[in-house]
Amino acid sequence: MLLQNLAVLVLAGFVGFLVISKVPNTLHTPLMSGTNAIHGIVLLGGLIVLGLGAEGTLDKILLVIAIAFGTINVVGGFLVTDRMLGMFKGRSDKDAKR
């Protein structure tokens, strides 16, 4: 069972890398916003599992680590998205003054 789960994880990472590397720059910001929303759902699921169904110390430690990394990903993604959108907003403000 562990070997099957590991194989799925490696294949999912490989496919994800291939898909994301083919995304054009113009779609990067909307795609990042969508993945931030998905990671928010993942965080909520991790918190629910941690509160209701985690049995054993190792499970709880792994859940806390996953929740921490997911939180960093969501917050960082929203900061980067906001900064990218701010660059476009700044450009249109400068054009309006001319």
Phi and psi restraints in degrees (range 20) as a CNS / XPLOR table:
assign (resid 1 and name C) (resid 2 and name N)
       (resid 2 and name CA) (resid 2 and name C) 1.0 -62.8 20.0 2
assign (resid 2 and name N) (resid 2 and name CA)
       (resid 2 and name C) (resid 3 and name N) 1.0 -40.6 20.0 2
assign (resid 2 and name C) (resid 3 and name N)
       (resid 3 and name CA) (resid 3 and name C) 1.0 -65.1 20.0 2
assign (resid 3 and name N) (resid 3 and name CA)
       (resid 3 and name C) (resid 4 and name N) 1.0 -38.6 20.0 2
assign (resid 3 and name C) (resid 4 and name N)
       (resid 4 and name CA) (resid 4 and name C) 1.0 -65.6 20.0 2
assign (resid 4 and name N) (resid 4 and name CA)
       (resid 4 and name C) (resid 5 and name N) 1.0 -43.2 20.0 2
assign (resid 4 and name C) (resid 5 and name N)
       (resid 5 and name CA) (resid 5 and name C) 1.0 -64.5 20.0 2
assign (resid 5 and name N) (resid 5 and name CA)
       (resid 5 and name C) (resid 6 and name N) 1.0 -38.9 20.0 2
assign (resid 5 and name C) (resid 6 and name N)
       (resid 6 and name CA) (resid 6 and name C) 1.0 -65.8 20.0 2
assign (resid 6 and name N) (resid 6 and name CA)
       (resid 6 and name C) (resid 7 and name N) 1.0 -40.2 20.0 2
assign (resid 6 and name C) (resid 7 and name N)
       (resid 7 and name CA) (resid 7 and name C) 1.0 -64.1 20.0 2
assign (resid 7 and name N) (resid 7 and name CA)
       (resid 7 and name C) (resid 8 and name N) 1.0 -41.0 20.0 2
assign (resid 7 and name C) (resid 8 and name N)
       (resid 8 and name CA) (resid 8 and name C) 1.0 -64.1 20.0 2
assign (resid 8 and name N) (resid 8 and name CA)
       (resid 8 and name C) (resid 9 and name N) 1.0 -41.1 20.0 2
assign (resid 8 and name C) (resid 9 and name N)
       (resid 9 and name CA) (resid 9 and name C) 1.0 -62.6 20.0 2
assign (resid 9 and name N) (resid 9 and name CA)
       (resid 9 and name C) (resid 10 and name N) 1.0 -45.5 20.0 2
assign (resid 9 and name C) (resid 10 and name N)
       (resid 10 and name CA) (resid 10 and name C) 1.0 -65.4 20.0 2
assign (resid 10 and name N) (resid 10 and name CA)
       (resid 10 and name C) (resid 11 and name N) 1.0 -44.6 20.0 2
assign (resid 10 and name C) (resid 11 and name N)
       (resid 11 and name CA) (resid 11 and name C) 1.0 -64.9 20.0 2
assign (resid 11 and name N) (resid 11 and name CA)
       (resid 11 and name C) (resid 12 and name N) 1.0 -39.2 20.0 2
assign (resid 11 and name C) (resid 12 and name N)
       (resid 12 and name CA) (resid 12 and name C) 1.0 -64.9 20.0 2
assign (resid 12 and name N) (resid 12 and name CA)
       (resid 12 and name C) (resid 13 and name N) 1.0 -40.5 20.0 2
assign (resid 12 and name C) (resid 13 and name N)
       (resid 13 and name CA) (resid 13 and name C) 1.0 -63.6 20.0 2
assign (resid 13 and name N) (resid 13 and name CA)
       (resid 13 and name C) (resid 14 and name N) 1.0 -42.1 20.0 2
assign (resid 13 and name C) (resid 14 and name N)
       (resid 14 and name CA) (resid 14 and name C) 1.0 -64.6 20.0 2
assign (resid 14 and name N) (resid 14 and name CA)
       (resid 14 and name C) (resid 15 and name N) 1.0 -47.0 20.0 2
assign (resid 14 and name C) (resid 15 and name N)
       (resid 15 and name CA) (resid 15 and name C) 1.0 -64.6 20.0 2
assign (resid 15 and name N) (resid 15 and name CA)
       (resid 15 and name C) (resid 16 and name N) 1.0 -41.6 20.0 2
assign (resid 15 and name C) (resid 16 and name N)
       (resid 16 and name CA) (resid 16 and name C) 1.0 -60.6 20.0 2
assign (resid 16 and name N) (resid 16 and name CA)
       (resid 16 and name C) (resid 17 and name N) 1.0 -42.0 20.0 2
assign (resid 16 and name C) (resid 17 and name N)
       (resid 17 and name CA) (resid 17 and name C) 1.0 -62.7 20.0 2
assign (resid 17 and name N) (resid 17 and name CA)
       (resid 17 and name C) (resid 18 and name N) 1.0 -44.1 20.0 2
assign (resid 17 and name C) (resid 18 and name N)
       (resid 18 and name CA) (resid 18 and name C) 1.0 -63.8 20.0 2
assign (resid 18 and name N) (resid 18 and name CA)
       (resid 18 and name C) (resid 19 and name N) 1.0 -41.0 20.0 2
assign (resid 18 and name C) (resid 19 and name N)
       (resid 19 and name CA) (resid 19 and name C) 1.0 -67.7 20.0 2
assign (resid 19 and name N) (resid 19 and name CA)
       (resid 19 and name C) (resid 20 and name N) 1.0 -47.0 20.0 2
assign (resid 19 and name C) (resid 20 and name N)
       (resid 20 and name CA) (resid 20 and name C) 1.0 -67.7 20.0 2
assign (resid 20 and name N) (resid 20 and name CA)
       (resid 20 and name C) (resid 21 and name N) 1.0 -34.5 20.0 2
assign (resid 20 and name C) (resid 21 and name N)
       (resid 21 and name CA) (resid 21 and name C) 1.0 -68.4 20.0 2
assign (resid 21 and name N) (resid 21 and name CA)
       (resid 21 and name C) (resid 22 and name N) 1.0 -19.0 20.0 2
assign (resid 21 and name C) (resid 22 and name N)
       (resid 22 and name CA) (resid 22 and name C) 1.0 -91.6 20.0 2
assign (resid 22 and name N) (resid 22 and name CA)
       (resid 22 and name C) (resid 23 and name N) 1.0 -1.5 20.0 2
assign (resid 22 and name C) (resid 23 and name N)
       (resid 23 and name CA) (resid 23 and name C) 1.0 -77.7 20.0 2
assign (resid 23 and name N) (resid 23 and name CA)
       (resid 23 and name C) (resid 24 and name N) 1.0 127.4 20.0 2
assign (resid 23 and name C) (resid 24 and name N)
       (resid 24 and name CA) (resid 24 and name C) 1.0 -69.2 20.0 2
assign (resid 24 and name N) (resid 24 and name CA)
       (resid 24 and name C) (resid 25 and name N) 1.0 157.8 20.0 2
assign (resid 24 and name C) (resid 25 and name N)
       (resid 25 and name CA) (resid 25 and name C) 1.0 -59.8 20.0 2
assign (resid 25 and name N) (resid 25 and name CA)
       (resid 25 and name C) (resid 26 and name N) 1.0 -31.8 20.0 2
assign (resid 25 and name C) (resid 26 and name N)
       (resid 26 and name CA) (resid 26 and name C) 1.0 -68.8 20.0 2
assign (resid 26 and name N) (resid 26 and name CA)
       (resid 26 and name C) (resid 27 and name N) 1.0 -21.7 20.0 2
assign (resid 26 and name C) (resid 27 and name N)
       (resid 27 and name CA) (resid 27 and name C) 1.0 -98.6 20.0 2
assign (resid 27 and name N) (resid 27 and name CA)
       (resid 27 and name C) (resid 28 and name N) 1.0 0.3 20.0 2
assign (resid 27 and name C) (resid 28 and name N)
       (resid 28 and name CA) (resid 28 and name C) 1.0 -65.1 20.0 2
assign (resid 28 and name N) (resid 28 and name CA)
       (resid 28 and name C) (resid 29 and name N) 1.0 -44.8 20.0 2
assign (resid 28 and name C) (resid 29 and name N)
       (resid 29 and name CA) (resid 29 and name C) 1.0 -65.9 20.0 2
assign (resid 29 and name N) (resid 29 and name CA)
       (resid 29 and name C) (resid 30 and name N) 1.0 -46.9 20.0 2
assign (resid 29 and name C) (resid 30 and name N)
       (resid 30 and name CA) (resid 30 and name C) 1.0 -63.2 20.0 2
assign (resid 30 and name N) (resid 30 and name CA)
       (resid 30 and name C) (resid 31 and name N) 1.0 -36.6 20.0 2
assign (resid 30 and name C) (resid 31 and name N)
       (resid 31 and name CA) (resid 31 and name C) 1.0 -65.7 20.0 2
assign (resid 31 and name N) (resid 31 and name CA)
       (resid 31 and name C) (resid 32 and name N) 1.0 -40.5 20.0 2
assign (resid 31 and name C) (resid 32 and name N)
       (resid 32 and name CA) (resid 32 and name C) 1.0 -64.8 20.0 2
assign (resid 32 and name N) (resid 32 and name CA)
       (resid 32 and name C) (resid 33 and name N) 1.0 -39.1 20.0 2
assign (resid 32 and name C) (resid 33 and name N)
       (resid 33 and name CA) (resid 33 and name C) 1.0 -64.6 20.0 2
assign (resid 33 and name N) (resid 33 and name CA)
       (resid 33 and name C) (resid 34 and name N) 1.0 -38.8 20.0 2
assign (resid 33 and name C) (resid 34 and name N)
       (resid 34 and name CA) (resid 34 and name C) 1.0 -66.2 20.0 2
assign (resid 34 and name N) (resid 34 and name CA)
       (resid 34 and name C) (resid 35 and name N) 1.0 -41.3 20.0 2
assign (resid 34 and name C) (resid 35 and name N)
       (resid 35 and name CA) (resid 35 and name C) 1.0 -69.6 20.0 2
assign (resid 35 and name N) (resid 35 and name CA)
       (resid 35 and name C) (resid 36 and name N) 1.0 -29.8 20.0 2
assign (resid 35 and name C) (resid 36 and name N)
       (resid 36 and name CA) (resid 36 and name C) 1.0 -64.5 20.0 2
assign (resid 36 and name N) (resid 36 and name CA)
       (resid 36 and name C) (resid 37 and name N) 1.0 -39.2 20.0 2
assign (resid 36 and name C) (resid 37 and name N)
       (resid 37 and name CA) (resid 37 and name C) 1.0 -65.9 20.0 2
assign (resid 37 and name N) (resid 37 and name CA)
       (resid 37 and name C) (resid 38 and name N) 1.0 -40.4 20.0 2
assign (resid 37 and name C) (resid 38 and name N)
       (resid 38 and name CA) (resid 38 and name C) 1.0 -64.3 20.0 2
assign (resid 38 and name N) (resid 38 and name CA)
       (resid 38 and name C) (resid 39 and name N) 1.0 -42.0 20.0 2
assign (resid 38 and name C) (resid 39 and name N)
       (resid 39 and name CA) (resid 39 and name C) 1.0 -66.1 20.0 2
assign (resid 39 and name N) (resid 39 and name CA)
       (resid 39 and name C) (resid 40 and name N) 1.0 -30.3 20.0 2
assign (resid 39 and name C) (resid 40 and name N)
       (resid 40 and name CA) (resid 40 and name C) 1.0 -63.1 20.0 2
assign (resid 40 and name N) (resid 40 and name CA)
       (resid 40 and name C) (resid 41 and name N) 1.0 -39.9 20.0 2
assign (resid 40 and name C) (resid 41 and name N)
       (resid 41 and name CA) (resid 41 and name C) 1.0 -66.0 20.0 2
assign (resid 41 and name N) (resid 41 and name CA)
       (resid 41 and name C) (resid 42 and name N) 1.0 -40.3 20.0 2
assign (resid 41 and name C) (resid 42 and name N)
       (resid 42 and name CA) (resid 42 and name C) 1.0 -62.3 20.0 2
assign (resid 42 and name N) (resid 42 and name CA)
       (resid 42 and name C) (resid 43 and name N) 1.0 -41.1 20.0 2
assign (resid 42 and name C) (resid 43 and name N)
       (resid 43 and name CA) (resid 43 and name C) 1.0 -61.9 20.0 2
assign (resid 43 and name N) (resid 43 and name CA)
       (resid 43 and name C) (resid 44 and name N) 1.0 -43.4 20.0 2
assign (resid 43 and name C) (resid 44 and name N)
       (resid 44 and name CA) (resid 44 and name C) 1.0 -61.6 20.0 2
assign (resid 44 and name N) (resid 44 and name CA)
       (resid 44 and name C) (resid 45 and name N) 1.0 -43.1 20.0 2
assign (resid 44 and name C) (resid 45 and name N)
       (resid 45 and name CA) (resid 45 and name C) 1.0 -62.5 20.0 2
assign (resid 45 and name N) (resid 45 and name CA)
       (resid 45 and name C) (resid 46 and name N) 1.0 -40.7 20.0 2
assign (resid 45 and name C) (resid 46 and name N)
       (resid 46 and name CA) (resid 46 and name C) 1.0 -63.6 20.0 2
assign (resid 46 and name N) (resid 46 and name CA)
       (resid 46 and name C) (resid 47 and name N) 1.0 -39.8 20.0 2
assign (resid 46 and name C) (resid 47 and name N)
       (resid 47 and name CA) (resid 47 and name C) 1.0 -66.2 20.0 2
assign (resid 47 and name N) (resid 47 and name CA)
       (resid 47 and name C) (resid 48 and name N) 1.0 -39.2 20.0 2
assign (resid 47 and name C) (resid 48 and name N)
       (resid 48 and name CA) (resid 48 and name C) 1.0 -65.6 20.0 2
assign (resid 48 and name N) (resid 48 and name CA)
       (resid 48 and name C) (resid 49 and name N) 1.0 -45.1 20.0 2
assign (resid 48 and name C) (resid 49 and name N)
       (resid 49 and name CA) (resid 49 and name C) 1.0 -63.8 20.0 2
assign (resid 49 and name N) (resid 49 and name CA)
       (resid 49 and name C) (resid 50 and name N) 1.0 -40.1 20.0 2
assign (resid 49 and name C) (resid 50 and name N)
       (resid 50 and name CA) (resid 50 and name C) 1.0 -62.8 20.0 2
assign (resid 50 and name N) (resid 50 and name CA)
       (resid 50 and name C) (resid 51 and name N) 1.0 -39.7 20.0 2
assign (resid 50 and name C) (resid 51 and name N)
       (resid 51 and name CA) (resid 51 and name C) 1.0 -77.5 20.0 2
assign (resid 51 and name N) (resid 51 and name CA)
       (resid 51 and name C) (resid 52 and name N) 1.0 -30.4 20.0 2
assign (resid 51 and name C) (resid 52 and name N)
       (resid 52 and name CA) (resid 52 and name C) 1.0 -111.0 20.0 2
assign (resid 52 and name N) (resid 52 and name CA)
       (resid 52 and name C) (resid 53 and name N) 1.0 -41.3 20.0 2
assign (resid 52 and name C) (resid 53 and name N)
       (resid 53 and name CA) (resid 53 and name C) 1.0 -120.8 20.0 2
assign (resid 53 and name N) (resid 53 and name CA)
       (resid 53 and name C) (resid 54 and name N) 1.0 3.7 20.0 2
assign (resid 53 and name C) (resid 54 and name N)
       (resid 54 and name CA) (resid 54 and name C) 1.0 -77.0 20.0 2
assign (resid 54 and name N) (resid 54 and name CA)
       (resid 54 and name C) (resid 55 and name N) 1.0 121.7 20.0 2
assign (resid 54 and name C) (resid 55 and name N)
       (resid 55 and name CA) (resid 55 and name C) 1.0 -116.5 20.0 2
assign (resid 55 and name N) (resid 55 and name CA)
       (resid 55 and name C) (resid 56 and name N) 1.0 128.1 20.0 2
assign (resid 55 and name C) (resid 56 and name N)
       (resid 56 and name CA) (resid 56 and name C) 1.0 97.0 20.0 2
assign (resid 56 and name N) (resid 56 and name CA)
       (resid 56 and name C) (resid 57 and name N) 1.0 152.5 20.0 2
assign (resid 56 and name C) (resid 57 and name N)
       (resid 57 and name CA) (resid 57 and name C) 1.0 -69.8 20.0 2
assign (resid 57 and name N) (resid 57 and name CA)
       (resid 57 and name C) (resid 58 and name N) 1.0 -41.1 20.0 2
assign (resid 57 and name C) (resid 58 and name N)
       (resid 58 and name CA) (resid 58 and name C) 1.0 -62.6 20.0 2
assign (resid 58 and name N) (resid 58 and name CA)
       (resid 58 and name C) (resid 59 and name N) 1.0 -42.0 20.0 2
assign (resid 58 and name C) (resid 59 and name N)
       (resid 59 and name CA) (resid 59 and name C) 1.0 -60.1 20.0 2
assign (resid 59 and name N) (resid 59 and name CA)
       (resid 59 and name C) (resid 60 and name N) 1.0 -43.7 20.0 2
assign (resid 59 and name C) (resid 60 and name N)
       (resid 60 and name CA) (resid 60 and name C) 1.0 -67.3 20.0 2
assign (resid 60 and name N) (resid 60 and name CA)
       (resid 60 and name C) (resid 61 and name N) 1.0 -39.8 20.0 2
assign (resid 60 and name C) (resid 61 and name N)
       (resid 61 and name CA) (resid 61 and name C) 1.0 -64.0 20.0 2
assign (resid 61 and name N) (resid 61 and name CA)
       (resid 61 and name C) (resid 62 and name N) 1.0 -45.6 20.0 2
assign (resid 61 and name C) (resid 62 and name N)
       (resid 62 and name CA) (resid 62 and name C) 1.0 -63.8 20.0 2
assign (resid 62 and name N) (resid 62 and name CA)
       (resid 62 and name C) (resid 63 and name N) 1.0 -37.8 20.0 2
assign (resid 62 and name C) (resid 63 and name N)
       (resid 63 and name CA) (resid 63 and name C) 1.0 -64.9 20.0 2
assign (resid 63 and name N) (resid 63 and name CA)
       (resid 63 and name C) (resid 64 and name N) 1.0 -42.4 20.0 2
assign (resid 63 and name C) (resid 64 and name N)
       (resid 64 and name CA) (resid 64 and name C) 1.0 -64.3 20.0 2
assign (resid 64 and name N) (resid 64 and name CA)
       (resid 64 and name C) (resid 65 and name N) 1.0 -41.6 20.0 2
assign (resid 64 and name C) (resid 65 and name N)
       (resid 65 and name CA) (resid 65 and name C) 1.0 -63.9 20.0 2
assign (resid 65 and name N) (resid 65 and name CA)
       (resid 65 and name C) (resid 66 and name N) 1.0 -43.4 20.0 2
assign (resid 65 and name C) (resid 66 and name N)
       (resid 66 and name CA) (resid 66 and name C) 1.0 -63.8 20.0 2
assign (resid 66 and name N) (resid 66 and name CA)
       (resid 66 and name C) (resid 67 and name N) 1.0 -40.9 20.0 2
assign (resid 66 and name C) (resid 67 and name N)
       (resid 67 and name CA) (resid 67 and name C) 1.0 -65.9 20.0 2
assign (resid 67 and name N) (resid 67 and name CA)
       (resid 67 and name C) (resid 68 and name N) 1.0 -39.7 20.0 2
assign (resid 67 and name C) (resid 68 and name N)
       (resid 68 and name CA) (resid 68 and name C) 1.0 -64.2 20.0 2
assign (resid 68 and name N) (resid 68 and name CA)
       (resid 68 and name C) (resid 69 and name N) 1.0 -47.1 20.0 2
assign (resid 68 and name C) (resid 69 and name N)
       (resid 69 and name CA) (resid 69 and name C) 1.0 -64.9 20.0 2
assign (resid 69 and name N) (resid 69 and name CA)
       (resid 69 and name C) (resid 70 and name N) 1.0 -39.2 20.0 2
assign (resid 69 and name C) (resid 70 and name N)
       (resid 70 and name CA) (resid 70 and name C) 1.0 -63.5 20.0 2
assign (resid 70 and name N) (resid 70 and name CA)
       (resid 70 and name C) (resid 71 and name N) 1.0 -39.7 20.0 2
assign (resid 70 and name C) (resid 71 and name N)
       (resid 71 and name CA) (resid 71 and name C) 1.0 -64.5 20.0 2
assign (resid 71 and name N) (resid 71 and name CA)
       (resid 71 and name C) (resid 72 and name N) 1.0 -43.8 20.0 2
assign (resid 71 and name C) (resid 72 and name N)
       (resid 72 and name CA) (resid 72 and name C) 1.0 -60.6 20.0 2
assign (resid 72 and name N) (resid 72 and name CA)
       (resid 72 and name C) (resid 73 and name N) 1.0 -40.9 20.0 2
assign (resid 72 and name C) (resid 73 and name N)
       (resid 73 and name CA) (resid 73 and name C) 1.0 -65.0 20.0 2
assign (resid 73 and name N) (resid 73 and name CA)
       (resid 73 and name C) (resid 74 and name N) 1.0 -44.6 20.0 2
assign (resid 73 and name C) (resid 74 and name N)
       (resid 74 and name CA) (resid 74 and name C) 1.0 -65.8 20.0 2
assign (resid 74 and name N) (resid 74 and name CA)
       (resid 74 and name C) (resid 75 and name N) 1.0 -49.3 20.0 2
assign (resid 74 and name C) (resid 75 and name N)
       (resid 75 and name CA) (resid 75 and name C) 1.0 -63.7 20.0 2
assign (resid 75 and name N) (resid 75 and name CA)
       (resid 75 and name C) (resid 76 and name N) 1.0 -46.5 20.0 2
assign (resid 75 and name C) (resid 76 and name N)
       (resid 76 and name CA) (resid 76 and name C) 1.0 -62.7 20.0 2
assign (resid 76 and name N) (resid 76 and name CA)
       (resid 76 and name C) (resid 77 and name N) 1.0 -39.9 20.0 2
assign (resid 76 and name C) (resid 77 and name N)
       (resid 77 and name CA) (resid 77 and name C) 1.0 -64.4 20.0 2
assign (resid 77 and name N) (resid 77 and name CA)
       (resid 77 and name C) (resid 78 and name N) 1.0 -41.2 20.0 2
assign (resid 77 and name C) (resid 78 and name N)
       (resid 78 and name CA) (resid 78 and name C) 1.0 -67.6 20.0 2
assign (resid 78 and name N) (resid 78 and name CA)
       (resid 78 and name C) (resid 79 and name N) 1.0 -36.0 20.0 2
assign (resid 78 and name C) (resid 79 and name N)
       (resid 79 and name CA) (resid 79 and name C) 1.0 -65.3 20.0 2
assign (resid 79 and name N) (resid 79 and name CA)
       (resid 79 and name C) (resid 80 and name N) 1.0 -43.3 20.0 2
assign (resid 79 and name C) (resid 80 and name N)
       (resid 80 and name CA) (resid 80 and name C) 1.0 -66.1 20.0 2
assign (resid 80 and name N) (resid 80 and name CA)
       (resid 80 and name C) (resid 81 and name N) 1.0 -42.5 20.0 2
assign (resid 80 and name C) (resid 81 and name N)
       (resid 81 and name CA) (resid 81 and name C) 1.0 -62.2 20.0 2
assign (resid 81 and name N) (resid 81 and name CA)
       (resid 81 and name C) (resid 82 and name N) 1.0 -43.4 20.0 2
assign (resid 81 and name C) (resid 82 and name N)
       (resid 82 and name CA) (resid 82 and name C) 1.0 -62.6 20.0 2
assign (resid 82 and name N) (resid 82 and name CA)
       (resid 82 and name C) (resid 83 and name N) 1.0 -40.7 20.0 2
assign (resid 82 and name C) (resid 83 and name N)
       (resid 83 and name CA) (resid 83 and name C) 1.0 -66.1 20.0 2
assign (resid 83 and name N) (resid 83 and name CA)
       (resid 83 and name C) (resid 84 and name N) 1.0 -40.7 20.0 2
assign (resid 83 and name C) (resid 84 and name N)
       (resid 84 and name CA) (resid 84 and name C) 1.0 -65.2 20.0 2
assign (resid 84 and name N) (resid 84 and name CA)
       (resid 84 and name C) (resid 85 and name N) 1.0 -42.3 20.0 2
assign (resid 84 and name C) (resid 85 and name N)
       (resid 85 and name CA) (resid 85 and name C) 1.0 -67.3 20.0 2
assign (resid 85 and name N) (resid 85 and name CA)
       (resid 85 and name C) (resid 86 and name N) 1.0 -32.9 20.0 2
assign (resid 85 and name C) (resid 86 and name N)
       (resid 86 and name CA) (resid 86 and name C) 1.0 -64.6 20.0 2
assign (resid 86 and name N) (resid 86 and name CA)
       (resid 86 and name C) (resid 87 and name N) 1.0 -32.6 20.0 2
assign (resid 86 and name C) (resid 87 and name N)
       (resid 87 and name CA) (resid 87 and name C) 1.0 -64.8 20.0 2
assign (resid 87 and name N) (resid 87 and name CA)
       (resid 87 and name C) (resid 88 and name N) 1.0 -39.2 20.0 2
assign (resid 87 and name C) (resid 88 and name N)
       (resid 88 and name CA) (resid 88 and name C) 1.0 -71.4 20.0 2
assign (resid 88 and name N) (resid 88 and name CA)
       (resid 88 and name C) (resid 89 and name N) 1.0 -36.8 20.0 2
assign (resid 88 and name C) (resid 89 and name N)
       (resid 89 and name CA) (resid 89 and name C) 1.0 -65.2 20.0 2
assign (resid 89 and name N) (resid 89 and name CA)
       (resid 89 and name C) (resid 90 and name N) 1.0 -41.5 20.0 2
assign (resid 89 and name C) (resid 90 and name N)
       (resid 90 and name CA) (resid 90 and name C) 1.0 -63.9 20.0 2
assign (resid 90 and name N) (resid 90 and name CA)
       (resid 90 and name C) (resid 91 and name N) 1.0 -35.3 20.0 2
assign (resid 90 and name C) (resid 91 and name N)
       (resid 91 and name CA) (resid 91 and name C) 1.0 -68.2 20.0 2
assign (resid 91 and name N) (resid 91 and name CA)
       (resid 91 and name C) (resid 92 and name N) 1.0 -41.5 20.0 2
assign (resid 91 and name C) (resid 92 and name N)
       (resid 92 and name CA) (resid 92 and name C) 1.0 -72.1 20.0 2
assign (resid 92 and name N) (resid 92 and name CA)
       (resid 92 and name C) (resid 93 and name N) 1.0 -32.0 20.0 2
assign (resid 92 and name C) (resid 93 and name N)
       (resid 93 and name CA) (resid 93 and name C) 1.0 -65.1 20.0 2
assign (resid 93 and name N) (resid 93 and name CA)
       (resid 93 and name C) (resid 94 and name N) 1.0 -39.5 20.0 2
assign (resid 93 and name C) (resid 94 and name N)
       (resid 94 and name CA) (resid 94 and name C) 1.0 -68.4 20.0 2
assign (resid 94 and name N) (resid 94 and name CA)
       (resid 94 and name C) (resid 95 and name N) 1.0 -37.0 20.0 2
assign (resid 94 and name C) (resid 95 and name N)
       (resid 95 and name CA) (resid 95 and name C) 1.0 -68.3 20.0 2
assign (resid 95 and name N) (resid 95 and name CA)
       (resid 95 and name C) (resid 96 and name N) 1.0 -32.9 20.0 2
assign (resid 95 and name C) (resid 96 and name N)
       (resid 96 and name CA) (resid 96 and name C) 1.0 -70.2 20.0 2
assign (resid 96 and name N) (resid 96 and name CA)
       (resid 96 and name C) (resid 97 and name N) 1.0 -29.5 20.0 2
assign (resid 96 and name C) (resid 97 and name N)
       (resid 97 and name CA) (resid 97 and name C) 1.0 -74.6 20.0 2
assign (resid 97 and name N) (resid 97 and name CA)
       (resid 97 and name C) (resid 98 and name N) 1.0 -20.6 20.0 2
